[in-house]
Amino acid sequence: MPFKFNERWNAISLRTKVTGVTVLLLTIGLLVSGIGTMAMLKPALIGQLDTQLQSVQQDLSNVLQLSESGTPQQAAPTDYYYAVYSASGILLEQNWTDKALSARPNIPNGITLDEATTLDGAIFPIRSNNGRVLFHAIAVPVTFDDATGTLGTVVVALSTSSVDKLMTTYLSIFLGLGIAIVIVGALLTRFLVTTTFAPLREVEDTATEIADGNLSLRLPSTFPTSTEVGRLNRSLNIMLGRIDRAFADRARTIDQMQRFVGDASHELRTPLVSVRGYAELYRMGALQTPEDIAQAMDRIEKEAIRMGALVEDLLELARMDETRPLEISQFDLLSIAHDAALDARAFDPERTITVSGDDVTVCGEENKIRQVVTNLMGNALRFTQVGTPLELIVAKHEAAGEASISIVDHGDGIPKQLRDKIFERFFRADNSRARETGGSGLGLAIVASIVRAHNGRVKVSATKGGGATFTVTLPVIHISPEI
């Protein structure tokens, strides 16, 4: 049973719930106030009626004046019923003779003087002869004539029907006003709830359109953030912005991944085709002379080396994509430049390589920065003519809290429209030349990833007089220890 109630309750809209609960509370409040008022009002009115009777006891002349025989000398007010009894309880006189006997108070045995004295002015209830009307009465011992000492009793009664009529009138007015208040309250509550929830309806409509795929929608920011709707709209807009960026990043990542997989497949396929081709020539016996066999083995070896280097570069990029923490240490950037120059001279003894700059201590992973400089030097050696000089320049920028190392060559340079693209994976301005030099198109992408992990920057610019200058800028104090 509670489960079914919860199901039905949860199926009701929030506006209907708020309106219904408000109307219910308003109705309960009116009922409690009405019942409480009636419960206190009726005793108060009865008390006023009893006070009137007690005032009659104090001064019976306000109601009537009696002769020796007990006959009233003046008419009593019509609201009062009176009956005059002798000392022995014989009815001598009464009013309301024009009314039916059933409407008069029922005093079957009369009131003797002894009974009146026993009551001692206490108010007692009696009913009409038909039992429909309740009276409050008081018995007052009186002396008809002071000279003769004639005694008797006067019973004065007031009907409570006036109190009942007043209570009925009050109840009718209360019910009418209560129903009107409940109806007006329900309408006002419904209007206010509908007006208040109108922004939530807009949120609902916007969420529906977003669910249909329109991620560019945003909720209006017209409501101040001090309100619940304003805070809700701001939070939802922030969430939608993040979702939109996440979808854009996802689409960009998927596109890059597809291009990356395509390029990697192409780069791996080329050496594999060469290796397979020479292997098939050897199997078919097309390589007859030792010179042909040696040439084929040489080509297979070079393609295998090239394929191994490509796989190593791919693994390096994959490791950096895992965002592993860096092994932070302090090292001298100038010493790295000197080591890179020594390695390059060993590779190309005829080339002039100069190093200049001051000692600069930076924070980062030393092996990664050495790899950056090695890749840039290898790129300069590979794509410049033999004998072309190279320069390594280390500089410190104290105002910005940064240090930089520049690799300057004097080769053909890089066109301006390609300078932003060369750091993308597998991008090569000249594919045929890259294959001749053994390039995979990943060296500069690795450089960009490492530098970015160190919160640094890498850029390429034109060398004065011709050539390209690659500049790596690193913060002197490292901030993010993750790659």
C-alpha angles and dihedrals in degrees: 000000000000088000092056090047091052090049092052092043093050090049091062118093119249093242091055091047094052092045093046095047092047093050090046092051091046091051093048091049092051092047093049092047092046096047091044092050092049091047090055099034099057096054088047092053091045088051090054090051091050090049090056090053092048090052087054089055090054094050115015091179088077087071105031146332118232132211126214091277092050094253112147112245092201132031117260119232109276092238089066124072114206134183125187118213132184120237089269093052099259112151108242103170142351138173130225088068087144091061126080117270091239091062094054123091114271110241099157102176099026124233118281123207091252091053091049090050090049092052088054094201095312117153114239132185124240132172133225120263090261091048094234101106126057120214132192110215140183128200115216122190109223140181111231095195126011091203096056096028093230109174133197146141133262119201114201120188136183123200119236090212090099088059090047091050091049091049091048091050091048091049092050092049092045093050092047094048091041093054091046091049092049092050094046090044091051092050093046092046092049091048094048093045092048091048092046094047094046091095089051089054087054089050089051093050091047091049089051092053091046089051087054089059106269098127094165094075120106133187118249116263095209093113117083116246089240088076126074092239092049092052091045092051092048093049092047092048090051090048092047091049091053092046090049091050090045091053091046091049090047092051091046091047092049090049092048091046092051091049090043093051091046093049093044091049091050093047092048093044094057098061091038091055090051093049092047092047094053090044091054091047090053092046092050091050095244091133102074107156127061089239092058091047092048091049091050092049090049091052092046090051094049093047090048091050090048092049091048091052090049091051091049090052091049091050090049092054091046091052091050091049088060089070094227116181117264122240098238121209139144120257142161114260093201092058089054089053091051092049091049090050091051091050091049092050089052089053095043111018093177095060122094111231121179130188124202138168141072132290109277124183116209135174123238143082105315097204091054093051090047088053090052093052092043092052092049092047091048090050091051093048092047099049102037128076120265111271095023108137122242129204132202114199123187118195137173123217104198096178092058095035091237141120129204140198120201128197108204122192132177100215132113094303129217123280113249094239090058100047095091093045101051091079091061119101116271092000113144127168091211115026096185093052091046092055091049091054094041096247120157100193091243103092096085091041088057090049092052093048094050094046092047090052088056091052089249138126135236125196140164126222137172118275115232106257093020135310137073132286119204112198123191115194120195131181113248089223111046116224112183116044095195133094 
